[in-house]
Amino acid sequence: MSELTPGLKAPRSMGERIRRILIERGVLDRRKRIRSDGSHIYIPVLESIDPDALRGIADVEIVRMEFEEDRRRITVQEILGRKASFETIGDIAVVEDDEPERVADAIMAVHRGIRTVLTPISDVEGEFRLRRYRYVAGEMKTITVHREHGIRYKIDLERAYFSPRLSTERLRVAEQVRPGDLVVDMFAGVGPFSLLIAKRGARVIAIDKNPYAVKLLRENARMNRLDVEIREGDAAALTEDLAGQADHVVMNLPHSASIFLKEAIRTAKSGGVVHYYTFAPEDDLYRDVRIIEDKARELGCEAAHLYRGIVRSYAPRIYNVVIDFVVKKKTGSVQ
């Protein structure tokens, strides 16, 4: 027997007007087909419909009945009648919207694989770059397994930083690495740069100060059967034995990467590439080029810039940018 789901029974003459009202109020269940008989129309609505959503609609009755699935592929935007800001991490959706409950209903109606919807209640904050979340819908959890470029990552959103919006950027960097290269990931987190690069046959040293992120990084390396050297602690201290050795250095700490430039330049070999991430205003996106050049000169080196690009929008008129530069060391410069 098919599942009985809620719908509105109304006179056929009122059907189109009521359908439009339900769309505006975000309670029409677009997964189901509207039914009708000789005198009435039956319009499917979301299971979580609030009676207040029917305020001002006369001559309707809530019923439970069988509705056929609508096989057309619909979107969250179609259900809401507008765009909504959200991203998916594994089976968790993170919503940044003024109406998170309404958006959650639409997401769970469209994306059958989503089991939890959260909304952030803080910016990225603290030493470990974490956010706090409020539960909105589905299962009450913050742990998930996210798949990206053929690798699985166990993630706890409240205890270790992760952003799926860097997926393309991670692949761009990994594609520059050759088998046998030494890559130092100074702020590795749960390993999205490190493991993808290790999969390409590089030797990877992954460093992070957050003990829980390191725990997940170890689990993720085992889960994907990838060999990564993992170091827990401060990147400045844990790169002291790597001077002049790295073919690539990844600096994905955009809030404060400039503080560690000396260590990154020191770790890179002559001809090694540093991938440097920061936040910058729209009117001066690559202002940190000056900081990089000054630090290289201070260390008796040269920073030759290879690539500059916008990784993602971060806030109004603020962008997450990347600057790739080659370290050219002179005789007698810092090693």
C-alpha contacts under 8 A as a table, 3 or more apart, distances in Angstrom:
res1	aa1	res2	aa2	distance
2	S	66	E	6.28
3	E	65	M	7.77
3	E	66	E	6.16
4	L	64	R	5.52
4	L	65	M	4.59
4	L	66	E	4.90
4	L	67	F	7.54
5	T	44	P	7.53
5	T	47	E	6.94
5	T	64	R	5.10
5	T	65	M	5.57
5	T	66	E	6.35
5	T	67	F	7.20
6	P	44	P	6.10
6	P	45	V	5.82
6	P	46	L	6.95
6	P	47	E	6.17
6	P	62	I	6.71
6	P	63	V	5.68
6	P	64	R	4.44
6	P	65	M	6.57
7	G	42	Y	6.06
7	G	43	I	5.14
7	G	44	P	4.10
7	G	45	V	5.08
7	G	62	I	5.71
7	G	63	V	5.34
7	G	64	R	6.03
7	G	65	M	7.21
8	L	41	I	7.92
8	L	42	Y	5.40
8	L	43	I	5.07
8	L	44	P	6.48
8	L	45	V	7.10
8	L	60	V	6.20
8	L	61	E	5.51
8	L	62	I	4.71
8	L	63	V	6.03
9	K	40	H	6.52
9	K	41	I	5.83
9	K	42	Y	4.68
9	K	43	I	6.71
9	K	60	V	5.50
9	K	61	E	5.08
9	K	62	I	6.28
9	K	63	V	6.60
10	A	14	M	6.68
10	A	15	G	6.63
10	A	40	H	5.51
10	A	41	I	5.48
10	A	42	Y	6.61
10	A	59	D	6.23
10	A	60	V	4.78
10	A	61	E	6.78
11	P	14	M	5.56
11	P	15	G	6.68
11	P	39	S	6.16
11	P	40	H	4.50
11	P	41	I	6.06
11	P	59	D	7.45
11	P	60	V	7.79
12	R	15	G	5.15
12	R	36	S	7.51
12	R	39	S	5.86
12	R	40	H	4.66
12	R	41	I	4.97
13	S	16	E	7.72
14	M	17	R	5.59
14	M	18	I	6.18
15	G	18	I	5.30
15	G	19	R	6.06
15	G	41	I	6.17
15	G	43	I	7.94
16	E	19	R	5.02
16	E	20	R	6.29
17	R	20	R	5.34
17	R	21	I	6.42
18	I	21	I	5.03
18	I	22	L	6.18
18	I	57	I	7.44
19	R	22	L	5.16
19	R	23	I	6.30
19	R	28	L	7.38
19	R	43	I	7.21
20	R	23	I	5.11
20	R	24	E	6.27
21	I	24	E	5.12
21	I	25	R	6.24
22	L	25	R	5.08
22	L	26	G	6.06
22	L	27	V	5.42
22	L	28	L	5.23
22	L	45	V	7.98
22	L	53	A	7.86
23	I	26	G	5.05
23	I	27	V	6.33
23	I	28	L	5.52
23	I	79	I	6.80
23	I	80	L	6.99
23	I	81	G	7.04
24	E	80	L	7.37
24	E	81	G	6.93
25	R	28	L	7.98
25	R	53	A	6.57
26	G	79	I	6.49
26	G	80	L	5.43
26	G	81	G	7.85
26	G	102	R	6.73
27	V	45	V	5.54
27	V	46	L	5.44
27	V	49	I	6.18
27	V	53	A	7.53
28	L	43	I	7.65
28	L	44	P	6.25
28	L	45	V	4.48
28	L	46	L	6.07
28	L	79	I	7.26
29	D	32	K	6.08
29	D	44	P	5.36
29	D	45	V	4.50
29	D	46	L	4.99
29	D	79	I	7.79
29	D	109	A	7.55
30	R	33	R	7.30
30	R	44	P	7.55
30	R	45	V	7.99
30	R	70	D	7.28
30	R	74	I	7.35
30	R	79	I	6.71
31	R	69	E	5.83
31	R	70	D	5.17
31	R	71	R	7.62
31	R	74	I	7.65
31	R	109	A	7.01
31	R	110	V	7.61
32	K	44	P	6.19
32	K	67	F	5.79
32	K	68	E	5.60
32	K	69	E	4.58
32	K	70	D	4.86
33	R	43	I	7.76
33	R	44	P	7.17
33	R	67	F	6.16
33	R	68	E	5.54
33	R	69	E	6.13
33	R	70	D	5.33
34	I	41	I	7.33
34	I	42	Y	5.85
34	I	43	I	4.97
34	I	44	P	6.30
34	I	67	F	7.30
35	R	41	I	5.87
35	R	42	Y	4.98
35	R	43	I	6.66
35	R	67	F	7.28
36	S	39	S	7.64
36	S	40	H	5.68
36	S	41	I	4.17
36	S	42	Y	5.72
37	D	40	H	5.52
37	D	41	I	6.50
44	P	67	F	7.15
45	V	49	I	6.92
46	L	49	I	5.42
46	L	105	D	7.66
48	S	105	D	7.72
49	I	53	A	7.00
50	D	53	A	5.49
50	D	54	L	7.77
51	P	54	L	5.61
51	P	55	R	7.22
52	D	55	R	5.21
54	L	57	I	5.56
57	I	60	V	6.87
74	I	78	E	6.53
74	I	79	I	7.66
74	I	110	V	6.76
75	T	78	E	5.19
75	T	79	I	6.56
75	T	110	V	6.34
76	V	79	I	5.21
76	V	80	L	6.21
76	V	83	K	7.67
76	V	84	A	7.63
76	V	103	V	7.63
76	V	106	A	5.41
76	V	107	I	5.89
76	V	110	V	6.48
77	Q	80	L	5.17
77	Q	81	G	5.55
77	Q	82	R	5.09
77	Q	83	K	5.03
77	Q	84	A	6.79
78	E	81	G	5.11
78	E	82	R	7.02
79	I	106	A	6.19
80	L	83	K	7.36
80	L	102	R	7.98
80	L	103	V	7.32
80	L	106	A	7.00
84	A	95	V	7.96
84	A	96	E	7.81
84	A	97	D	6.51
84	A	103	V	7.00
85	S	95	V	6.09
85	S	96	E	5.41
85	S	97	D	6.05
86	F	93	A	6.62
86	F	94	V	5.40
86	F	95	V	4.26
86	F	96	E	5.82
86	F	97	D	7.80
87	E	93	A	5.68
87	E	94	V	5.40
87	E	95	V	6.75
87	E	164	P	7.73
88	T	91	D	6.90
88	T	92	I	5.70
88	T	93	A	4.35
88	T	94	V	6.22
88	T	164	P	7.66
89	I	92	I	5.26
89	I	93	A	6.24
89	I	94	V	7.64
89	I	144	T	7.41
89	I	145	V	7.78
89	I	146	H	5.72
89	I	164	P	6.62
90	G	114	I	7.86
90	G	144	T	5.63
90	G	145	V	5.18
90	G	146	H	3.95
90	G	147	R	6.68
91	D	113	G	5.91
91	D	114	I	4.45
91	D	115	R	5.50
91	D	116	T	6.64
91	D	144	T	6.40
91	D	145	V	7.43
91	D	146	H	7.57
92	I	114	I	5.67
92	I	115	R	6.12
92	I	116	T	4.80
92	I	117	V	5.73
92	I	118	L	7.33
92	I	142	T	7.68
92	I	144	T	6.95
93	A	107	I	7.91
93	A	114	I	6.61
93	A	116	T	6.29
93	A	117	V	4.76
93	A	118	L	6.28
94	V	117	V	5.91
94	V	118	L	4.93
94	V	119	T	5.43
94	V	120	P	7.30
95	V	100	P	6.17
95	V	103	V	7.45
95	V	104	A	7.56
95	V	117	V	7.08
95	V	118	L	6.18
95	V	119	T	4.88
95	V	120	P	7.37
96	E	100	P	7.05
96	E	119	T	5.98
96	E	120	P	6.86
97	D	100	P	5.46
97	D	103	V	7.65
99	E	102	R	5.54
99	E	103	V	6.31
100	P	103	V	5.06
100	P	104	A	5.89
100	P	119	T	6.84
100	P	136	V	7.06
101	E	104	A	4.97
101	E	105	D	6.36
101	E	136	V	6.17
101	E	137	A	7.38
102	R	105	D	5.28
102	R	106	A	6.58
103	V	106	A	5.12
103	V	107	I	6.13
104	A	107	I	5.06
104	A	108	M	6.12
104	A	117	V	6.09
104	A	136	V	7.06
104	A	137	A	6.47
105	D	108	M	5.36
105	D	109	A	6.13
105	D	137	A	7.90
106	A	109	A	5.03
106	A	110	V	6.28
107	I	110	V	5.27
107	I	111	H	5.66
107	I	114	I	7.67
108	M	111	H	5.31
108	M	112	R	6.18
108	M	114	I	6.20
108	M	115	R	7.63
109	A	112	R	6.86
111	H	114	I	5.72
112	R	115	R	7.87
114	I	117	V	7.59
115	R	138	G	5.38
115	R	139	E	5.96
116	T	135	Y	7.98
116	T	136	V	7.71
116	T	137	A	5.77
116	T	138	G	4.44
116	T	139	E	5.05
116	T	140	M	6.70
116	T	141	K	7.04
117	V	135	Y	6.56
117	V	136	V	5.40
117	V	137	A	5.03
117	V	138	G	6.31
117	V	139	E	7.99
118	L	133	Y	6.15
118	L	134	R	5.64
118	L	135	Y	4.75
118	L	136	V	5.22
118	L	137	A	7.12
119	T	133	Y	5.45
119	T	134	R	5.31
119	T	135	Y	6.65
119	T	136	V	6.78
120	P	123	D	7.46
120	P	131	R	6.67
120	P	132	R	5.77
120	P	133	Y	4.18
120	P	134	R	6.14
121	I	131	R	7.42
121	I	132	R	5.54
121	I	133	Y	5.21
121	I	134	R	6.37
122	S	125	E	7.57
122	S	131	R	5.57
122	S	132	R	5.44
122	S	133	Y	7.25
123	D	130	L	7.93
123	D	131	R	5.82
123	D	132	R	7.80
124	V	129	R	5.15
124	V	130	L	5.07
124	V	131	R	4.87
125	E	128	F	7.34
125	E	129	R	4.93
125	E	130	L	5.40
125	E	131	R	6.32
126	G	129	R	5.37
126	G	130	L	6.52
128	F	160	A	7.21
128	F	161	Y	7.30
128	F	209	K	7.58
128	F	210	N	6.04
129	R	160	A	7.74
129	R	161	Y	6.06
130	L	157	L	7.73
130	L	158	E	6.18
130	L	159	R	6.53
130	L	160	A	6.41
130	L	161	Y	5.62
131	R	157	L	7.50
131	R	158	E	5.95
131	R	161	Y	7.89
132	R	158	E	5.97
133	Y	158	E	7.25
135	Y	140	M	6.37
135	Y	141	K	7.93
137	A	140	M	7.57
142	T	156	D	5.43
142	T	157	L	5.49
142	T	158	E	6.55
143	I	154	K	7.28
143	I	155	I	5.56
143	I	156	D	4.27
143	I	157	L	6.51
144	T	154	K	5.90
144	T	155	I	5.47
144	T	156	D	6.58
145	V	152	R	6.42
145	V	153	Y	5.38
145	V	154	K	4.43
145	V	155	I	6.06
146	H	152	R	5.65
146	H	153	Y	5.12
146	H	154	K	6.44
146	H	155	I	7.17
147	R	150	G	6.48
147	R	151	I	5.58
147	R	152	R	4.52
147	R	153	Y	6.29
148	E	151	I	5.36
148	E	152	R	6.55
148	E	153	Y	7.94
148	E	167	S	7.17
149	H	171	L	7.88
149	H	196	L	7.60
151	I	195	L	7.73
151	I	196	L	7.23
151	I	224	N	6.58
152	R	220	N	7.01
152	R	223	M	7.51
152	R	224	N	6.77
153	Y	190	V	7.26
153	Y	191	G	7.83
153	Y	192	P	7.59
153	Y	220	N	5.60
154	K	190	V	7.69
154	K	216	L	6.44
154	K	219	E	7.58
154	K	220	N	6.30
155	I	160	A	7.01
155	I	162	F	7.44
155	I	190	V	7.08
155	I	216	L	7.05
156	D	159	R	5.47
156	D	160	A	5.87
157	L	160	A	5.83
157	L	161	Y	6.36
157	L	162	F	6.94
158	E	161	Y	7.54
159	R	212	Y	6.64
159	R	213	A	7.18
160	A	189	G	6.61
160	A	190	V	7.00
160	A	210	N	7.46
160	A	212	Y	6.71
160	A	213	A	5.08
161	Y	189	G	6.50
161	Y	190	V	7.70
161	Y	213	A	7.82
162	F	189	G	7.42
162	F	190	V	7.44
163	S	166	L	6.12
164	P	167	S	5.53
165	R	168	T	7.51
165	R	312	R	7.20
166	L	169	E	5.14
166	L	170	R	6.07
166	L	311	V	7.00
166	L	312	R	7.74
167	S	170	R	5.24
167	S	171	L	6.46
168	T	171	L	5.21
168	T	172	R	6.25
169	E	172	R	4.97
169	E	173	V	6.40
169	E	311	V	6.67
170	R	173	V	5.36
170	R	174	A	6.18
170	R	192	P	7.32
170	R	193	F	5.71
170	R	196	L	7.72
171	L	174	A	5.00
171	L	175	E	6.07
171	L	196	L	7.58
172	R	175	E	5.41
172	R	176	Q	6.96
173	V	176	Q	5.43
173	V	177	V	7.10
173	V	275	H	7.91
174	A	177	V	5.41
174	A	193	F	7.44
174	A	196	L	6.53
174	A	197	I	5.03
174	A	200	R	7.45
175	E	178	R	7.88
177	V	181	D	6.62
177	V	197	I	7.03
177	V	200	R	7.38
177	V	202	A	7.07
177	V	248	H	7.68
178	R	181	D	5.64
178	R	200	R	7.10
178	R	201	G	7.17
178	R	202	A	6.48
179	P	200	R	6.09
179	P	201	G	4.33
179	P	202	A	4.73
179	P	203	R	7.93
180	G	201	G	6.11
180	G	202	A	4.68
180	G	203	R	6.05
181	D	201	G	7.95
181	D	202	A	4.92
181	D	203	R	5.99
181	D	246	A	7.63
181	D	247	D	5.81
181	D	248	H	7.71
182	L	202	A	6.08
182	L	203	R	4.86
182	L	204	V	5.92
182	L	205	I	7.71
182	L	245	Q	7.27
182	L	246	A	5.11
182	L	247	D	5.35
182	L	248	H	6.68
183	V	202	A	6.91
183	V	203	R	6.21
183	V	204	V	4.85
183	V	205	I	6.31
183	V	246	A	5.67
183	V	247	D	5.93
183	V	248	H	4.76
183	V	249	V	5.78
183	V	250	V	7.57
184	V	204	V	5.92
184	V	205	I	4.87
184	V	206	A	6.12
184	V	207	I	7.76
184	V	246	A	6.41
184	V	248	H	6.39
184	V	249	V	4.84
184	V	250	V	6.28
185	D	188	A	5.44
185	D	193	F	7.35
185	D	194	S	6.36
185	D	204	V	7.29
185	D	205	I	6.19
185	D	206	A	4.84
185	D	207	I	6.10
185	D	249	V	5.93
185	D	250	V	4.72
185	D	251	M	6.70
186	M	206	A	6.37
186	M	207	I	5.06
186	M	208	D	6.77
186	M	235	A	5.64
186	M	249	V	7.15
186	M	250	V	6.07
186	M	251	M	5.77
186	M	252	N	7.53
187	F	206	A	7.31
187	F	207	I	5.59
187	F	208	D	5.05
187	F	209	K	7.74
187	F	235	A	7.24
187	F	250	V	7.64
187	F	251	M	6.41
187	F	252	N	6.03
187	F	253	L	6.46
188	A	191	G	5.22
188	A	192	P	7.37
188	A	193	F	6.93
188	A	194	S	6.59
188	A	206	A	5.49
188	A	207	I	5.52
188	A	208	D	5.49
188	A	252	N	7.71
189	G	192	P	7.57
189	G	207	I	7.87
189	G	208	D	5.95
189	G	210	N	7.51
189	G	213	A	5.23
189	G	214	V	6.71
189	G	217	L	6.92
190	V	213	A	5.18
190	V	214	V	6.49
190	V	216	L	5.54
190	V	217	L	4.31
190	V	220	N	7.32
191	G	194	S	4.92
191	G	195	L	5.57
191	G	206	A	7.52
191	G	217	L	5.43
191	G	220	N	7.44
191	G	221	A	7.99
192	P	195	L	5.78
192	P	196	L	6.28
193	F	196	L	5.52
193	F	197	I	6.14
194	S	197	I	5.27
194	S	198	A	6.04
194	S	204	V	6.37
194	S	205	I	7.74
194	S	206	A	6.28
194	S	228	V	7.48
195	L	198	A	4.91
195	L	199	K	6.09
195	L	221	A	6.83
195	L	226	L	6.82
195	L	228	V	7.37
196	L	199	K	5.15
196	L	200	R	6.90
197	I	200	R	5.31
197	I	201	G	7.20
197	I	202	A	6.27
197	I	204	V	7.37
198	A	201	G	5.33
198	A	202	A	5.02
198	A	203	R	6.33
198	A	204	V	6.02
198	A	226	L	6.60
198	A	227	D	6.94
198	A	228	V	6.82
199	K	202	A	7.32
199	K	226	L	6.71
203	R	227	D	7.99
203	R	228	V	7.02
204	V	227	D	7.95
204	V	228	V	5.35
204	V	229	E	6.16
205	I	228	V	6.17
205	I	229	E	4.72
205	I	230	I	5.92
205	I	231	R	7.32
206	A	228	V	6.88
206	A	229	E	6.09
206	A	230	I	4.87
206	A	231	R	6.14
207	I	230	I	5.99
207	I	231	R	4.80
207	I	232	E	5.81
207	I	233	G	6.90
207	I	234	D	7.69
207	I	235	A	6.27
207	I	238	L	7.55
208	D	211	P	7.58
208	D	213	A	7.27
208	D	214	V	6.36
208	D	231	R	6.73
208	D	232	E	5.31
208	D	233	G	5.78
208	D	234	D	6.84
208	D	235	A	6.96
209	K	214	V	7.67
209	K	232	E	5.52
209	K	233	G	4.22
209	K	234	D	5.45
209	K	235	A	7.55
210	N	213	A	5.28
210	N	214	V	6.30
210	N	232	E	7.46
210	N	233	G	7.52
211	P	214	V	5.03
211	P	215	K	6.21
211	P	232	E	6.79
212	Y	215	K	4.94
212	Y	216	L	6.35
213	A	216	L	5.13
213	A	217	L	6.04
214	V	217	L	4.84
214	V	218	R	6.18
214	V	230	I	7.62
214	V	232	E	6.53
215	K	218	R	5.29
215	K	219	E	6.41
216	L	219	E	4.95
216	L	220	N	5.99
217	L	220	N	5.01
217	L	221	A	6.12
218	R	221	A	5.20
218	R	222	R	6.33
218	R	230	I	7.46
219	E	222	R	5.20
219	E	223	M	5.99
220	N	223	M	4.93
220	N	224	N	6.11
221	A	224	N	5.35
221	A	225	R	5.85
221	A	226	L	5.09
221	A	227	D	6.65
221	A	228	V	6.88
222	R	225	R	4.88
222	R	226	L	6.43
223	M	226	L	7.96
231	R	238	L	7.24
233	G	237	A	7.71
233	G	238	L	6.87
234	D	237	A	5.60
234	D	238	L	6.16
235	A	238	L	5.01
235	A	239	T	6.04
235	A	260	F	7.92
236	A	239	T	5.85
236	A	240	E	7.07
236	A	260	F	6.70
236	A	263	E	5.89
237	A	240	E	5.73
238	L	241	D	7.28
239	T	242	L	5.22
239	T	243	A	7.14
239	T	263	E	6.94
239	T	267	T	6.62
240	E	243	A	6.27
240	E	263	E	7.80
240	E	267	T	7.74
242	L	245	Q	5.58
242	L	246	A	7.24
242	L	267	T	5.45
243	A	246	A	7.82
243	A	266	R	5.39
243	A	267	T	4.26
243	A	268	A	6.82
243	A	269	K	7.45
243	A	335	Q	5.21
244	G	266	R	6.13
244	G	267	T	5.02
244	G	268	A	5.02
244	G	269	K	3.95
244	G	270	S	6.88
244	G	335	Q	5.32
245	Q	267	T	6.06
245	Q	268	A	5.74
245	Q	269	K	4.89
246	A	249	V	6.48
246	A	267	T	5.89
246	A	268	A	4.49
246	A	269	K	5.38
246	A	272	G	6.31
247	D	268	A	6.19
247	D	269	K	6.20
247	D	271	G	7.43
247	D	272	G	4.40
247	D	273	V	6.20
248	H	268	A	6.65
248	H	272	G	5.59
248	H	273	V	4.77
248	H	274	V	5.69
248	H	275	H	7.45
249	V	264	A	6.47
249	V	267	T	7.54
249	V	268	A	6.54
249	V	272	G	7.81
249	V	273	V	6.37
249	V	274	V	4.69
249	V	275	H	6.11
250	V	274	V	6.11
250	V	275	H	4.93
250	V	276	Y	6.61
251	M	254	P	7.86
251	M	257	A	6.31
251	M	264	A	7.76
251	M	274	V	7.37
251	M	275	H	5.85
251	M	276	Y	4.96
251	M	277	Y	6.13
252	N	257	A	7.20
252	N	275	H	7.81
252	N	276	Y	6.61
252	N	277	Y	5.39
252	N	278	T	7.92
253	L	256	S	5.87
253	L	257	A	5.01
253	L	277	Y	6.36
253	L	278	T	7.03
254	P	257	A	5.53
254	P	276	Y	7.98
254	P	277	Y	4.89
254	P	278	T	3.71
254	P	279	F	5.74
254	P	320	N	7.22
255	H	278	T	6.19
255	H	279	F	6.64
256	S	259	I	5.81
256	S	260	F	7.77
256	S	278	T	7.40
257	A	260	F	5.55
257	A	261	L	6.74
257	A	276	Y	7.16
257	A	277	Y	6.81
257	A	278	T	6.69
258	S	261	L	5.22
258	S	291	I	7.56
258	S	292	I	7.90
259	I	262	K	7.67
260	F	263	E	5.43
260	F	264	A	6.29
261	L	264	A	5.01
261	L	265	I	6.05
261	L	292	I	7.26
261	L	295	K	7.10
262	K	265	I	5.36
262	K	266	R	6.01
262	K	295	K	6.74
262	K	296	A	7.82
262	K	299	L	7.68
263	E	266	R	5.00
263	E	267	T	6.00
264	A	267	T	5.12
264	A	268	A	6.34
264	A	274	V	7.11
265	I	268	A	5.34
265	I	274	V	7.44
265	I	296	A	7.17
265	I	327	V	6.63
266	R	269	K	7.73
266	R	334	V	6.25
266	R	335	Q	5.56
267	T	335	Q	7.48
268	A	271	G	7.75
268	A	272	G	5.12
268	A	273	V	6.92
268	A	274	V	7.24
268	A	327	V	6.78
269	K	272	G	4.91
269	K	327	V	7.14
269	K	329	K	7.74
270	S	326	V	7.92
270	S	327	V	5.56
270	S	328	K	4.86
270	S	329	K	5.04
271	G	326	V	5.71
271	G	327	V	5.43
271	G	328	K	5.58
271	G	329	K	7.81
272	G	326	V	5.61
272	G	327	V	5.62
272	G	328	K	7.79
273	V	324	D	6.67
273	V	325	F	5.59
273	V	326	V	4.49
273	V	327	V	6.30
274	V	324	D	5.64
274	V	325	F	5.45
274	V	326	V	6.40
274	V	327	V	7.42
275	H	322	V	6.79
275	H	323	I	6.09
275	H	324	D	4.58
275	H	325	F	6.84
276	Y	322	V	5.55
276	Y	323	I	5.16
276	Y	324	D	6.06
277	Y	320	N	7.00
277	Y	321	V	5.75
277	Y	322	V	4.55
277	Y	323	I	6.47
278	T	288	D	7.91
278	T	320	N	5.76
278	T	321	V	5.62
278	T	322	V	6.61
279	F	314	Y	7.75
279	F	318	I	6.68
279	F	319	Y	5.49
279	F	320	N	4.52
279	F	321	V	6.09
280	A	284	D	6.62
280	A	285	L	5.05
280	A	286	Y	7.07
280	A	287	R	7.37
280	A	318	I	5.61
280	A	319	Y	5.48
280	A	320	N	6.58
280	A	321	V	7.00
281	P	284	D	5.50
281	P	285	L	5.58
281	P	317	R	5.86
281	P	318	I	4.51
281	P	319	Y	6.29
282	E	285	L	5.49
282	E	317	R	5.12
282	E	318	I	5.71
282	E	319	Y	6.73
284	D	287	R	5.53
285	L	319	Y	7.40
285	L	321	V	7.15
286	Y	289	V	5.75
286	Y	308	R	7.54
286	Y	321	V	7.61
286	Y	323	I	7.66
287	R	290	R	6.10
287	R	291	I	7.58
288	D	291	I	4.90
288	D	292	I	6.17
289	V	292	I	5.09
289	V	293	E	6.16
289	V	323	I	7.57
290	R	293	E	5.18
290	R	294	D	6.09
291	I	294	D	5.18
291	I	295	K	6.13
292	I	295	K	5.23
292	I	296	A	6.17
292	I	303	A	6.99
293	E	296	A	5.16
293	E	297	R	6.21
293	E	302	E	6.99
293	E	303	A	5.75
294	D	297	R	5.19
294	D	298	E	6.15
295	K	298	E	5.00
295	K	299	L	6.36
296	A	299	L	5.15
296	A	300	G	6.28
296	A	301	C	4.84
296	A	302	E	5.40
296	A	303	A	5.97
296	A	327	V	7.95
297	R	300	G	4.93
297	R	301	C	5.30
297	R	302	E	6.13
298	E	301	C	7.45
299	L	333	S	6.20
299	L	334	V	5.66
300	G	329	K	7.11
300	G	330	K	6.78
300	G	332	G	7.71
300	G	333	S	4.71
300	G	334	V	6.60
301	C	327	V	6.89
301	C	328	K	5.71
301	C	329	K	4.69
301	C	330	K	6.05
301	C	333	S	6.21
301	C	334	V	7.64
302	E	327	V	5.97
302	E	328	K	5.01
302	E	329	K	6.49
303	A	325	F	5.87
303	A	326	V	5.63
303	A	327	V	5.01
303	A	328	K	6.32
304	A	325	F	5.32
304	A	326	V	5.04
304	A	327	V	6.60
304	A	328	K	7.37
305	H	308	R	7.87
305	H	323	I	7.34
305	H	324	D	6.06
305	H	325	F	4.15
305	H	326	V	6.23
306	L	323	I	7.68
306	L	324	D	5.39
306	L	325	F	5.14
306	L	326	V	6.77
307	Y	322	V	7.83
307	Y	323	I	5.82
307	Y	324	D	5.02
307	Y	325	F	7.01
308	R	321	V	7.35
308	R	322	V	5.69
308	R	323	I	4.60
308	R	324	D	6.40
309	G	321	V	5.66
309	G	322	V	5.41
309	G	323	I	6.80
310	I	313	S	7.81
310	I	319	Y	6.69
310	I	320	N	6.13
310	I	321	V	4.40
310	I	322	V	6.40
311	V	319	Y	7.47
311	V	320	N	5.46
311	V	321	V	5.20
311	V	322	V	6.57
312	R	319	Y	6.05
312	R	320	N	5.39
312	R	321	V	7.23
313	S	316	P	7.74
313	S	317	R	7.89
313	S	318	I	6.49
313	S	319	Y	4.64
313	S	320	N	6.17
314	Y	318	I	5.61
314	Y	319	Y	5.00
314	Y	320	N	5.96
315	A	318	I	4.95
315	A	319	Y	6.81
329	K	333	S	6.07
329	K	334	V	7.74
330	K	333	S	5.36
